[in-house]
């Protein structure tokens, strides 16, 4: 295969280091735009590395056509296609038709797979290009950079987020509604903070704690534990002779696929938030409000520094966690280390990184 997980992971790290170096050393609008473009590319390549890692671990054989034509958009637009391609690649017993084989190994397994597919299909429809318009991308870029938006434009972003939420969670009373978009306090003094490793470490810890309050980080651990228990139940079914070793292996592989695709879908919000920088950070243009992107980036130096040194860096760490869990559920060890070491590395003195 032309593409490898390690290759994408290494390039993602290189893009992030380049983004940080450019943002730290250059203050022009053109340079800061490039830094945000590279931060977006870093996250996209990191997410692609997760798909490749799953493919490599399970020998799914998604093929060159899938990677060339669908990899970039699968992450947020068609997770159902990724799910189906992975199931097909591991020889899932007669696709989704062999309900008896599934139920004999794990009660409710078939229904779980069908439920995931239905949810992913709804997600793809709700986040498609008809909703992710050029104007919405302009607004997301400005909001990402903490530019103050009028109430009407904040309501447009709320409407966009609500449509995605309703498509994903219709009829689920337990689903947590998305927070309303609000203007965020601009960052200040970032250049001084970057020269002090202790200050940057505290800022990163603050971001970690703020994110933990908005999104319960234990949810991911709970997902891993529940899927690990599911895999154990399948193994017990194999030992009891309820399912053949061949089918049991396939079902355990489905568990790993479930985790990977659910986790990738969980990154969609962060991915979509950065996606406008893939074009507006790469090519100067005029936004809907008449301002040039170069002018906007130049006016938001501190906020760009915060994005590339704190937010983008944090997402890099979260995806590293995800890749470690994918390896674990696939029964693969790559010598990466425990999750805690990943977090401690992220919180460590970072001044020598770039």
C-alpha positions in Angstrom: 0.0 0.0 0.0 1.3 3.4 -0.9 -0.1 5.0 2.3 0.9 4.1 5.9 -0.4 5.1 9.3 3.1 5.9 10.5 3.7 8.0 7.4 0.6 10.1 8.0 1.3 10.3 11.7 4.8 11.6 11.1 3.6 14.1 8.6 0.9 15.3 11.0 3.5 15.9 13.6 5.8 17.7 11.1 2.9 19.9 10.0 2.1 20.9 13.6 5.7 21.7 14.4 5.9 23.8 11.2 2.7 25.6 12.1 4.1 26.4 15.5 7.4 27.6 14.2 5.8 29.9 11.6 3.3 31.3 14.1 6.0 31.9 16.7 8.5 33.6 14.4 6.3 35.4 11.9 3.6 38.0 12.4 2.3 38.7 8.9 -1.2 37.8 7.9 0.2 35.5 5.1 2.4 33.6 7.6 -0.3 33.2 10.2 -2.7 32.0 7.5 -0.2 29.4 6.5 0.2 28.4 10.2 -3.5 27.8 10.5 -3.6 25.9 7.2 -0.8 23.6 8.5 -2.7 23.1 11.8 -5.7 22.0 9.9 -3.6 19.7 7.7 -2.0 18.2 10.8 -5.4 17.2 12.3 -6.7 15.8 9.0 -3.6 13.7 8.5 -3.7 12.5 12.1 -7.3 11.3 11.6 -6.3 9.6 8.4 -3.6 7.8 10.2 -6.3 6.3 12.5 -8.1 4.9 9.5 -4.9 3.5 8.1 -3.9 2.1 11.5 -7.2 0.2 11.6 -6.7 -1.0 8.0 -3.2 -2.2 8.8 -4.0 -3.9 12.1 -7.0 -5.9 10.7 -5.7 -6.3 7.1 -9.0 -4.9 5.9 -7.7 -4.0 2.5 -9.7 -0.9 1.8 -7.6 -0.3 -1.3 -6.0 2.6 -3.2 -9.4 3.7 -4.6 -10.9 4.2 -1.2 -7.9 6.2 0.0 -7.6 8.3 -3.1 -11.3 9.1 -3.5 -12.9 9.0 0.0 -10.4 9.2 2.8 -10.5 12.9 3.3 -14.3 13.2 3.4 -15.0 9.9 5.1 -14.0 11.4 8.5 -17.0 13.8 8.7 -19.2 13.2 5.7 -19.7 9.4 5.2 -18.6 7.4 8.3 -21.3 4.8 7.3 -19.3 4.1 4.1 -16.1 3.6 6.2 -18.0 1.3 8.5 -19.5 -0.8 5.7 -16.1 -1.0 3.8 -14.4 -2.2 7.0 -17.1 -4.9 7.7 -16.8 -6.1 4.1 -13.0 -6.2 4.3 -12.8 -8.4 7.4 -15.2 -10.9 5.9 -18.1 -10.1 8.2 -20.4 -13.2 7.9 -22.6 -12.5 4.9 -22.5 -8.8 5.6 -25.3 -7.9 8.0 -27.5 -10.9 7.1 -26.1 -13.6 9.4 -28.1 -12.5 12.5 -28.0 -16.0 14.0 -24.2 -16.1 14.0 -24.1 -12.6 15.6 -26.6 -13.3 18.3 -25.0 -16.6 19.3 -21.8 -14.8 20.1 -23.2 -11.7 21.8 -26.8 -10.8 22.5 -27.8 -7.6 20.7 -24.7 -7.5 18.5 -26.6 -7.3 15.3 -28.8 -4.5 16.6 -25.8 -2.5 17.8 -24.2 -2.7 14.3 -27.4 -1.6 12.6 -27.9 1.2 15.1 -24.4 2.5 14.5 -24.9 2.4 10.7 -28.2 4.3 11.0 -26.5 6.9 13.2 -23.6 7.3 10.8 -25.9 7.7 7.8 -27.8 10.5 9.6 -24.5 12.2 10.5 -23.3 12.1 6.9 -26.6 13.7 5.7 -26.5 16.4 8.4 -23.0 17.5 7.8 -23.0 17.5 4.0 -22.0 20.3 1.7 -25.5 21.7 1.5 -25.3 22.7 5.2 -21.5 23.5 5.3 -21.9 26.5 3.0 -19.2 29.0 2.1 -20.9 31.5 4.5 -20.9 29.0 7.3 -17.2 28.4 6.7 -16.5 32.1 6.9 -18.3 32.3 10.2 -16.6 29.3 11.6 -13.2 30.7 10.7 -14.0 34.0 12.4 -15.4 32.3 15.5 -12.3 30.0 15.6 -10.1 33.0 15.7 -12.3 34.7 18.4 -13.4 37.5 16.1 -16.5 39.1 17.6 -19.6 38.2 15.6 -23.0 40.0 15.6 -25.9 38.2 17.2 -27.5 37.3 13.9 -24.3 35.5 12.7 -24.1 33.6 16.0 -27.7 32.5 15.4 -26.7 31.2 12.0 -24.0 29.1 13.6 -26.6 27.9 16.2 -29.0 26.9 13.4 -26.2 25.0 11.6 -25.2 23.1 14.8 -28.8 22.4 15.7 -29.5 20.7 12.3 -26.6 18.4 12.8 -27.7 17.6 16.4 -31.3 16.9 15.4 -30.2 14.6 12.6 -27.9 12.7 14.9 -30.0 12.5 18.0 -33.6 12.8 17.0 -35.8 11.1 19.6 -33.0 10.6 22.1 -34.1 12.5 25.3 -30.8 11.7 27.0 -28.7 13.5 24.3 -26.9 16.6 25.5 -27.8 19.6 23.3 -24.9 21.5 21.8 -23.9 24.7 23.6 -25.1 27.9 21.9 -22.4 29.8 20.0 -21.2 32.8 21.9 -18.4 35.3 21.3 -15.3 34.2 23.1 -12.8 36.3 25.0 -9.8 37.0 22.8 -6.5 35.7 24.0 -3.7 38.1 25.0 0.0 38.0 25.8 0.7 34.7 24.0 4.1 35.7 22.7 5.3 36.2 26.2 3.7 32.9 27.4 5.6 31.0 24.7 8.9 32.0 26.2 8.0 30.5 29.6 7.5 26.8 29.6 5.8 26.9 33.0 3.2 29.4 31.9 2.4 27.5 28.7 2.1 24.3 30.7 -0.5 26.0 33.0 -2.4 27.3 30.0 -2.5 23.9 28.4 -3.7 22.4 31.7 -6.5 25.0 31.9 -7.6 24.1 28.3 -7.6 20.4 29.2 -9.8 21.1 32.3 -12.1 23.4 30.4 -12.6 20.8 27.6 -13.2 18.1 30.3 -16.1 20.1 31.6 -17.7 20.5 28.2 -17.0 17.0 27.0 -16.7 14.3 29.6 -13.3 12.7 28.8 -14.4 9.6 30.7 -16.9 8.9 27.9 -14.0 7.7 25.7 -12.7 5.4 28.5 -16.2 4.1 29.1 -16.5 3.3 25.4 -13.2 1.4 25.4 -14.2 -0.5 28.5 -17.7 -1.4 27.2 -16.2 -2.6 23.8 -13.5 -4.5 25.6 -16.2 -6.2 27.6 -18.0 -7.0 24.4 -14.9 -8.6 23.0 -14.5 -10.7 26.2 -18.1 -11.9 25.9 -17.4 -13.0 22.3 -14.3 -14.8 23.5 -16.3 -16.6 26.2 -18.8 -17.6 23.6 -16.0 -19.1 21.5 -14.7 -21.1 24.5 -18.2 -22.4 25.2 -18.5 -23.6 21.6 -21.4 -21.1 20.8 -19.5 -19.6 17.9 -16.6 -20.8 15.7 -13.1 -19.4 16.2 -13.3 -17.9 12.7 -16.6 -16.0 13.4 -15.4 -15.0 16.9 -12.3 -13.4 15.4 -14.4 -11.5 12.9 -16.7 -10.3 15.6 -13.9 -9.1 17.8 -12.6 -7.2 14.8 -16.0 -5.6 14.4 -15.6 -4.3 18.0 -12.3 -2.6 17.0 -14.0 -1.1 13.9 -16.9 0.2 16.0 -14.5 2.0 18.4 -12.5 3.5 15.5 -15.5 4.8 13.5 -17.4 6.1 16.6 -14.3 7.9 17.7 -13.6 9.4 14.3 -17.2 10.7 14.2 -16.6 12.2 17.6 -13.8 14.3 16.2 -16.0 15.7 13.5 -16.8 18.9 15.5 -13.1 19.8 15.9 -12.4 18.8 12.3 -15.2 20.9 10.8 -14.1 23.9 13.0 -10.7 23.8 11.4 -11.7 22.8 7.9 -12.3 26.4 6.6 -8.5 27.1 7.1 -7.8 24.4 4.5 -8.8 26.8 1.8 -8.9 30.3 3.5 -5.5 29.7 5.1 -4.0 28.5 1.9 -5.4 30.9 -0.6 -6.1 34.6 0.3 -9.7 35.6 -0.4 -12.4 38.0 0.6 -14.9 36.9 3.3 -18.6 37.5 3.3 -18.1 40.7 5.4 -15.7 42.3 2.9 -12.6 41.7 5.0 -9.7 39.8 3.4 -8.5 36.6 5.1 -4.9 38.1 5.2 -6.2 41.0 7.2 -8.2 38.8 9.6 -5.3 36.5 10.3 -2.9 39.4 10.8 -5.2 41.0 13.4 -5.5 37.8 15.4 -1.9 37.0 16.3 -2.5 36.0 19.9 -5.5 33.9 18.9 -3.6 32.1 16.2 -0.8 31.3 18.7 -3.4 29.9 21.1 -4.9 27.7 18.4 -1.6 26.2 17.2 0.2 25.9 20.5 -2.7 24.8 22.7 -5.9 23.7 20.8 -4.2 22.0 17.8 -1.6 20.5 20.0 -4.3 19.1 22.4 -6.2 17.6 19.5 -2.9 15.9 18.4 -2.7 14.3 21.8 -6.3 13.2 21.8 -5.8 11.4 18.5 -2.7 9.8 19.8 -4.9 8.3 22.6 -7.4 7.1 20.0 -4.6 5.4 18.0 -3.3 3.6 21.1 -6.8 2.4 21.9 -7.3 1.1 18.3 -4.0 -0.8 18.7 -5.2 -2.3 22.0 -8.6 -3.4 20.7 -6.9 -5.0 17.7 -4.4 -6.8 20.0 -1.4 -4.9 18.5 1.4 -3.3 20.5 3.6 -0.7 18.8 5.7 0.4 21.8 3.9 3.8 22.0 3.4 3.6 25.8 0.4 4.2 28.1 -2.1 6.9 27.7 -0.8 8.8 30.7 2.6 9.2 29.1 1.0 10.8 26.1 -0.8 13.3 28.3 2.3 14.0 30.4 4.3 14.6 27.2 1.8 17.1 26.1 1.8 19.0 29.4 5.6 18.9 29.7 7.8 22.0 29.1 7.2 22.5 25.4 9.6 25.4 24.6 12.1 23.2 22.9 9.6 21.4 20.6 9.9 23.7 17.6 
